[in-house]
Amino acid sequence: MSTISLEQARVLKEKAMELYRRGEYPGAAASLTEARALFQAQGARREEAEALNNLGVVHLLLEHWGEAAQALEQARVAFVELEDLGGQGEALGNLGVLYRRRGDAEGAVATLKDAADLLQRAGKWEAAMHTYRAAARIRLGQGRILEFLHFYDLSLACFDKPSWGNRLLRKLIQIPMGLLTRRAA
C-alpha cells in the first residue's frame, strides 16, 4: 500500500509540473498540495520538501503571498533538517524573489545573497550565478552601481571555466571597484 501511495504522489507531482509548464497554476497548486500530503504520509521527507518548494513557486506566480511564504519557509526548514544545502539555497532564492515581488528590496537582496552562498557551497554554480544576478538587477534598479557591480562580479566568479569574454568582463568590473575601494581607504 505504501508503494502505491508513494507512486501516486510522484504521478501527481509530475502532473503538477506539466500543469505548471502550461501555465495552469491553480491546477498545479492543487496537485502539488495533494502530492505533498501523500509524500508526508509516506515519510518521503525530501520529496515532500521539493513539493513544498514547487508549491511555493506556484503560489508566488499566483500572487498568493502568504501561502507562498509559508510553503517556501516549510521547504527551507525541511531542507535544513535534511542537510541539503542545494535545497536550502533554492528555497531561499525563491523567498528572495517573493520579497522582491512584494517590494522588500533589502530583504530580497539579503536573502538572495544567502541563497547564492548556499548554492555555491552545494556546487550548484549555475543556480548561484543566476541568484547573484537577481540581486545585481535589484541593485541596478536602485541605482546602487557599486553593489550592482559587486553582485555581478560574484555571478561571473561562479563559472568553472569562464570564457574569455567573462574573464574580460570581470577585469573591467574590478577596475572601478578597485578605484572606489582605494579612495575609501
N, C-alpha and C positions, 0 to 999 in steps of 0.2 A: 504493500500500500504506500509506503513512504517513497519508493522509487517512482510510482505513478504520480504522486503529488509533486515531487521534485521535477519530473519531466513536464508535467502540466505547467509548472511555474516557468520553466525555460521556454516552453512554447508561447506562453503569454508574454514573456519578455521580448521574444523575437517579434511577435505580433505588434507589441508596443513600439518597437524600434522601426518597424515598417510604417506604422501609422505616423510616427514622428517624421520619418523621411518624406512622407506625403503631405506633411503639414496639418495632419488631423490630430491636433494636440489634445482636445478633450478625450478622445478615444484612447490616445496613448497614455494619458494620465490614469484613466480607469483600468487599463490593462496592467500598467506598472504597479498600481495600488494593489490589485489582486495578486500579481506575481510576488510582490514584496511580502504579502501576508503568507503566501504559501512557502516562500523561502524561510521566513521567520519560523513558521510552524515546523519546518524540517530541520531547523538549526543550521541552515546554509548561510552563515553569517556574511561571508564575502559576497555572495550573490545578492543577499539582502542589501548590503551596503551599496553595491553597484546599482541596484534597482532604485534605492533611495536617491542616489546621486542623479540618476537619469530622471526620476520623478521631479526632483528639484529644478532641473533644467527645463522640463516641460512646463512646470508652474511658472517659472521665470518668463518663458515665452508667452504664457497666458496672462502675464502681469498679475498673478496671484501671489503677491509679495510675501504675505505671512506663511502660506503653505510652502513656497519655495525656500524661504529661510529655514523653516522647521525641518524640511526634508534634507536640505544640504547640511545643516548642523548635525542632524542624526547620522548622516552618512559620514561626516568628518569624524565624529566620535567613534563610530564603528571601525573606521579605518585606523584610528589611533589604537584602539583595542587590538586590532589585527596586526599592528606594527607595519602597516602598509604605507610607506612614505609616498609612493606614487598616487595612491587613492586619496590620501590626505591632501596632497597638492592639488589634485583635480577638484575635490570638493571645495577647498579653499579658493581656488581660482574661480569656480562658479559663484561662490559667495561674493568674491570681489566684483564680478560682473553684476550681480544683484545690487550691491552697494552703489556702483556707478549708475545703474539704471534708475535707482531711487534718488539720485542726486547727492550721494555722500562720496565726493571725490577723495577726500582724505582717507576715509575708511577703505575705499576701493583700492587706492594705491598701496596702503599698508598691507592689506590682505593679499593683493596680487604679488607683492614682493615676497611675503612669507610663502605663498604658494609656489612661486618660481624657485625659491631656495630649496623647498622640499622636492620639487620635481627634479632639480639638478642632482640632489643627493640620491634620488631614486634612479638616476641615469636616464631620465626621460627628457633628453636635451631639446628635442623639437618642441615639446609642450612647454618647457621652461622658456624657450626663445619667444614663443607666441605670448606667454604670460607677461614677460618683461616688456614686450612691445605694447601690450594693452596698457600697462602702467605708463609707458612712454607717451602713448597717444593722449592719455588724460592730462599729463603734464604739459604737452604741447598745446592742448586746447586751453589750458590755463595761462599760457604764455610763460611758463616756467622753463625756459630754454635749457638752463644748465642741468636741471633734473631730467628733462626730456633726453638730453644727450647722455646723461649717466645711465638711464634705463635702456636706451637704445644700444649703448656700448655693451652693457651686460647681455643684451639679447644676442649681439654679434659674437660675444665670447662663448656662447653655447655651441657654436659649430665645432665639431671634432676636426674636420678638415676644411677650414674656410677657403673659399675661392679667393682669387687674387683681388676681386672686387670688394669682398668682405674685409680682407686684410687692409686694403687701401682705405675703405670707409672707417675702419677702427682708428687708423693713423690720423685721418682727417678729424675725427671726433675728438681724439685725445689732444690735438693742438690747442683748441680754445679752452678745453678743460684744464690743461696744464698751465696755460697762461692765467686763467682765473684763479686757480689754486695758489700759484706763486704770488699773485698780488695780495691775496688774503693773508699769506704767511708773514 
